[in-house]
């Protein structure tokens, strides 16, 4: 990183436009490093080992309230300083915990736990909320005959979604009666995640698959297409889907316009879009960016990377879709 890129070959859409992310330009003004109060290591903004802000920066960072608990299961070979998982723990400390596999909680004694992982029996978020959603899955997700989608996912899941005839689900949801109490995410490369999913404790969990969304992550993972999300992106997408299915989408919210989420999401969100004040961000109000600050550090680093490198020349953004 020596000289900022002065020219852009092609224009690009800024993915976070109109999202309700706190001003993170203050991070660019912070000089030097601070000592973590737990481990005494020198860190810039937060300690990626202890998952806490350093110095007095906890007074600057936004704090996000979530409707559920989130556990992140990290592969032991995943490099802490390069993972986006810690972003979630720093920004939502009351709701996020990170564990290193195989030291994970006993989920058999917990209710309402789901694993965010694609498998042949995965449900979508709308199905968890008892919406009559039909999935059209063609040709075994493009895999050769006999291969299992959960262990050899190599192409985009082009599910065509839509409501099927039936009684509409009119249940009123609150933080206390959500069909999901805890969501588990695996933080690793795709091959590593398959080894974690092979653990019997993980395979007992119901699996949930997210709607496709193009990743804005700048780090290239060999063999991965653009819709393999960074962990913090996946968490934001899941929270977005949960909130919209529980409490709807504010018609005034424009933060989704450049996120490049599959059309299926917008089809499902359309009947849940409600007229509400553009300033309303109550926790059980229609989605109006309540969890956008989960991308606070991610957006800042995205801006920094694009200050020095041409978007169109970064391998990560030239991956197949």
KEPAMI-476692 format. One line per 2 residues: number of its first residue (from 1); their letters; for each residue y, z negated, x of C-alpha. Coordinates in Angstrom, 1 decimal. Layout:
<atoms>
NUM	A	Y/Z/X  ...
</atoms>
This chain:
<atoms>
1	XX	0.0/0.0/0.0  2.8/1.2/2.2
3	XX	5.0/3.5/0.1  5.3/3.9/-3.6
5	XX	4.3/7.2/-5.1  7.4/9.2/-5.7
7	XX	6.0/12.0/-7.8  3.6/12.2/-10.7
9	XX	1.5/15.3/-11.1  0.9/14.8/-14.8
11	XX	2.5/12.5/-17.4  0.3/9.7/-18.8
13	XX	0.5/7.4/-21.7  1.3/3.9/-20.8
15	XX	-1.6/2.0/-22.4  0.2/-1.3/-23.1
17	XX	3.2/0.1/-24.9  4.2/-1.9/-28.0
19	XX	1.6/-4.6/-27.2  2.9/-8.2/-27.5
21	XX	2.4/-9.1/-23.8  4.8/-11.6/-22.3
23	XX	7.1/-10.4/-19.6  5.0/-10.4/-16.4
25	XX	7.7/-9.0/-14.1  8.3/-12.6/-13.0
27	XX	5.0/-12.4/-11.1  6.5/-9.7/-8.9
29	XX	9.2/-12.2/-7.8  6.9/-14.9/-6.6
31	XX	6.6/-15.1/-2.9  4.2/-17.0/-0.8
33	XX	1.1/-18.9/-1.9  0.2/-22.3/-3.3
35	XX	-2.6/-24.7/-2.7  -5.1/-25.3/-5.4
37	XX	-5.1/-28.9/-6.5  -8.9/-28.9/-6.9
39	XX	-10.3/-27.1/-3.9  -7.2/-27.0/-1.5
41	XX	-7.5/-23.3/-1.0  -4.5/-21.1/-0.7
43	XX	-4.0/-18.9/-3.8  -1.3/-16.6/-5.1
45	XX	-1.1/-17.1/-8.9  -4.3/-18.9/-9.8
47	XX	-7.4/-20.2/-8.2  -10.2/-17.8/-9.0
49	XX	-12.7/-20.4/-7.9  -11.5/-23.2/-10.0
51	XX	-10.0/-21.0/-12.8  -6.6/-22.8/-12.9
53	XX	-3.0/-21.9/-12.1  -1.6/-23.1/-8.8
55	XX	1.6/-24.9/-8.1  3.9/-25.0/-11.2
57	XX	2.9/-21.6/-12.5  1.1/-23.0/-15.5
59	XX	4.7/-23.4/-16.9  5.2/-19.7/-16.6
61	XX	1.9/-18.2/-17.8  1.4/-17.7/-21.5
63	XX	-1.3/-19.8/-23.2  -3.5/-18.1/-25.8
65	XX	-5.3/-19.8/-28.7  -8.6/-18.2/-29.7
67	XX	-10.6/-18.4/-32.9  -13.9/-18.9/-31.1
69	XX	-15.3/-20.1/-27.8  -16.0/-17.7/-25.0
71	XX	-18.6/-18.1/-22.3  -18.6/-15.7/-19.3
73	XX	-21.9/-15.4/-17.4  -21.1/-14.2/-13.9
75	XX	-23.6/-12.6/-11.5  -23.7/-14.6/-8.2
77	XX	-22.9/-11.4/-6.3  -19.8/-10.7/-8.3
79	XX	-16.8/-11.3/-6.1  -14.5/-13.9/-7.7
81	XX	-11.3/-12.4/-6.4  -12.0/-9.0/-7.8
83	XX	-13.2/-10.0/-11.2  -10.9/-10.0/-14.3
85	XX	-13.0/-12.7/-16.0  -10.9/-15.5/-14.5
87	XX	-7.9/-14.1/-16.3  -9.4/-15.3/-19.6
89	XX	-10.2/-18.8/-18.3  -6.6/-19.2/-16.9
91	XX	-4.9/-17.9/-20.0  -7.1/-19.5/-22.6
93	XX	-8.3/-22.7/-20.9  -9.3/-24.5/-24.1
95	XX	-11.6/-21.7/-25.2  -13.1/-20.0/-22.1
97	XX	-15.7/-21.2/-19.6  -17.3/-19.3/-16.7
99	XX	-20.8/-19.9/-15.5  -22.7/-18.5/-12.6
101	XX	-26.2/-17.2/-13.5  -28.8/-18.7/-13.7
103	XX	-26.9/-21.9/-14.3  -26.0/-21.3/-18.0
105	XX	-25.9/-23.4/-21.2  -28.8/-23.9/-23.5
107	XX	-27.8/-21.7/-26.4  -30.9/-22.4/-28.4
109	XX	-29.2/-25.6/-29.6  -26.0/-23.8/-30.7
111	XX	-25.2/-22.0/-33.9  -23.2/-18.8/-34.3
113	XX	-23.7/-17.6/-30.7  -23.7/-13.8/-29.9
115	XX	-24.0/-11.9/-26.7  -21.8/-8.9/-26.2
117	XX	-24.3/-6.4/-24.9  -25.6/-3.1/-26.1
119	XX	-29.2/-3.1/-27.2  -31.4/-1.3/-29.7
121	XX	-30.8/-4.1/-32.2  -27.1/-4.7/-31.6
123	XX	-24.9/-5.3/-34.6  -21.2/-4.3/-34.8
125	XX	-18.5/-6.9/-35.4  -18.0/-5.6/-39.0
127	XX	-21.7/-6.2/-39.7  -21.3/-9.8/-38.5
129	XX	-18.7/-10.1/-41.2  -21.1/-8.7/-43.8
131	XX	-19.2/-5.5/-44.3  -21.5/-2.6/-45.5
133	XX	-21.1/-0.5/-42.4  -23.5/2.3/-41.7
135	XX	-24.2/3.5/-38.2  -25.3/7.0/-37.4
137	XX	-27.1/6.9/-34.0  -28.2/10.4/-32.9
139	XX	-31.0/11.2/-30.5  -31.6/7.7/-29.2
141	XX	-28.1/7.5/-27.7  -29.0/10.6/-25.6
143	XX	-31.7/8.9/-23.7  -35.1/10.4/-22.8
145	XX	-37.9/9.5/-25.2  -39.3/6.1/-24.6
147	XX	-36.3/4.7/-22.8  -34.6/1.7/-24.3
149	XX	-30.9/1.9/-24.9  -30.3/-1.7/-23.8
151	XX	-31.7/-1.1/-20.4  -30.6/2.4/-19.6
153	XX	-27.3/3.1/-21.3  -25.8/6.2/-19.6
155	XX	-23.6/7.8/-22.2  -21.0/7.0/-24.8
157	XX	-22.3/5.5/-28.1  -20.9/8.1/-30.5
159	XX	-21.7/6.1/-33.6  -20.1/7.5/-36.8
161	XX	-19.1/4.5/-38.9  -18.2/4.2/-42.5
163	XX	-18.5/1.9/-45.5  -21.5/2.5/-47.7
165	XX	-21.5/1.8/-51.5  -21.9/-1.8/-52.4
167	XX	-20.0/-5.0/-53.3  -17.0/-5.6/-51.0
169	XX	-17.1/-8.7/-48.9  -14.2/-10.8/-50.2
171	XX	-14.9/-14.0/-48.3  -11.9/-16.0/-47.1
173	XX	-12.3/-16.8/-43.4  -10.7/-19.6/-41.5
175	XX	-11.1/-20.9/-38.0  -13.7/-23.3/-39.5
177	XX	-16.1/-20.9/-41.2  -16.2/-17.9/-38.8
179	XX	-19.6/-16.2/-38.7  -19.3/-16.4/-34.9
181	XX	-18.7/-19.6/-33.1  -19.2/-18.5/-29.5
183	XX	-19.3/-15.2/-27.8  -21.1/-14.7/-24.4
185	XX	-20.0/-12.0/-22.0  -21.8/-10.9/-18.8
187	XX	-19.5/-10.3/-15.8  -21.2/-8.0/-13.4
189	XX	-22.0/-4.4/-12.6  -24.2/-2.6/-15.2
191	XX	-27.4/-2.9/-13.0  -26.7/-6.6/-12.5
193	XX	-26.1/-7.2/-16.2  -29.5/-5.7/-17.1
195	XX	-31.2/-8.3/-14.8  -29.3/-11.1/-16.5
197	XX	-30.1/-9.8/-19.9  -33.8/-9.8/-18.9
199	XX	-33.6/-13.6/-18.8  -35.4/-15.0/-21.9
201	XX	-32.5/-17.3/-22.7  -30.2/-14.4/-23.0
203	XX	-32.7/-12.1/-24.9  -33.0/-14.7/-27.7
205	XX	-29.3/-14.2/-28.6  -28.1/-11.8/-31.2
207	XX	-26.4/-8.9/-29.5  -23.1/-7.2/-30.5
209	XX	-21.8/-3.9/-29.5  -18.1/-3.1/-29.3
211	XX	-16.2/0.0/-30.5  -15.7/2.5/-27.6
213	XX	-12.4/2.2/-25.8  -11.3/3.8/-22.6
215	XX	-10.9/1.4/-19.7  -7.7/1.1/-17.8
217	XX	-9.4/-0.7/-14.9  -8.3/0.8/-11.6
219	XX	-11.5/-0.2/-9.7  -14.2/2.4/-9.6
221	XX	-17.8/1.5/-10.4  -20.1/4.2/-9.3
223	XX	-21.9/5.9/-12.1  -19.9/4.3/-14.8
225	XX	-17.9/6.4/-17.4  -14.4/5.6/-18.6
227	XX	-15.5/3.5/-21.6  -17.1/0.8/-19.4
229	XX	-14.5/-1.9/-19.9  -13.5/-4.6/-17.4
231	XX	-14.5/-8.0/-18.6  -11.0/-9.0/-19.8
233	XX	-10.6/-5.7/-21.6  -14.0/-6.3/-23.4
235	XX	-12.9/-9.8/-24.4  -9.6/-8.4/-25.8
237	XX	-11.4/-5.7/-27.7  -13.9/-8.2/-29.2
239	XX	-11.1/-10.6/-30.2  -9.2/-7.7/-31.8
241	XX	-12.2/-6.6/-33.8  -13.1/-10.2/-34.9
243	XX	-9.5/-10.8/-36.0  -9.1/-7.6/-37.9
245	XX	-12.4/-8.1/-39.8  -11.5/-11.7/-40.6
247	XX	-7.8/-11.4/-41.4  -6.8/-7.8/-41.3
249	XX	-4.3/-5.7/-39.3  -0.6/-5.9/-39.7
251	XX	0.7/-2.5/-40.7  3.8/-3.0/-38.6
253	XX	1.8/-3.6/-35.4  2.0/-0.6/-33.0
255	XX	0.1/-2.0/-30.0  -3.0/0.0/-30.5
257	XX	-1.4/3.5/-30.3  -2.1/4.1/-26.6
259	XX	-5.3/2.0/-26.1  -7.5/5.0/-26.8
261	XX	-10.0/3.2/-29.0  -12.6/5.3/-30.8
263	XX	-11.7/6.7/-34.2  -14.4/4.6/-35.7
265	XX	-12.4/1.5/-35.1  -9.4/2.9/-36.9
267	XX	-11.5/4.1/-39.8  -12.9/0.6/-40.2
269	XX	-9.5/-1.0/-39.8  -7.7/1.2/-42.3
271	XX	-8.9/-0.6/-45.5  -8.0/-3.9/-43.8
273	XX	-4.5/-3.0/-42.9  -2.0/-5.2/-44.7
275	XX	1.8/-5.3/-45.2  3.2/-8.3/-43.4
277	XX	6.3/-9.4/-41.6  6.5/-7.7/-38.2
279	XX	7.3/-11.1/-36.7  4.4/-12.9/-38.2
281	XX	1.9/-14.1/-35.5  0.3/-17.0/-37.3
283	XX	-3.3/-17.5/-36.2  -4.9/-16.5/-39.5
285	XX	-2.3/-13.8/-40.3  -3.1/-10.0/-40.0
287	XX	-3.5/-9.0/-36.4  -0.1/-8.6/-34.7
289	XX	-0.9/-9.0/-31.1  -2.1/-12.6/-31.2
291	XX	-4.5/-12.0/-28.2  -2.5/-9.4/-26.3
293	XX	-1.5/-11.9/-23.7  -5.1/-12.0/-22.6
295	XX	-4.1/-8.8/-20.7  -1.1/-10.5/-19.1
297	XX	-2.4/-10.4/-15.5  -4.3/-7.2/-16.1
299	XX	-1.2/-5.3/-17.2  0.8/-6.7/-14.3
301	XX	-1.8/-5.5/-11.8  -2.0/-2.1/-13.6
303	XX	1.7/-1.7/-13.1  1.5/-2.7/-9.5
305	XX	-1.3/-0.2/-8.7  0.6/2.6/-10.4
307	XX	3.7/1.8/-8.5  1.9/2.8/-5.3
309	XX	-0.8/5.2/-6.4  -0.8/8.3/-8.6
311	XX	-2.8/7.7/-11.7  -4.4/11.1/-11.7
313	XX	-5.7/10.7/-8.1  -7.4/7.4/-8.7
315	XX	-11.2/8.0/-9.0  -11.5/5.4/-11.7
317	XX	-9.4/7.4/-14.1  -11.2/10.6/-13.4
319	XX	-14.6/9.4/-14.5  -16.3/11.2/-17.3
321	X	-15.7/10.1/-20.9
</atoms>
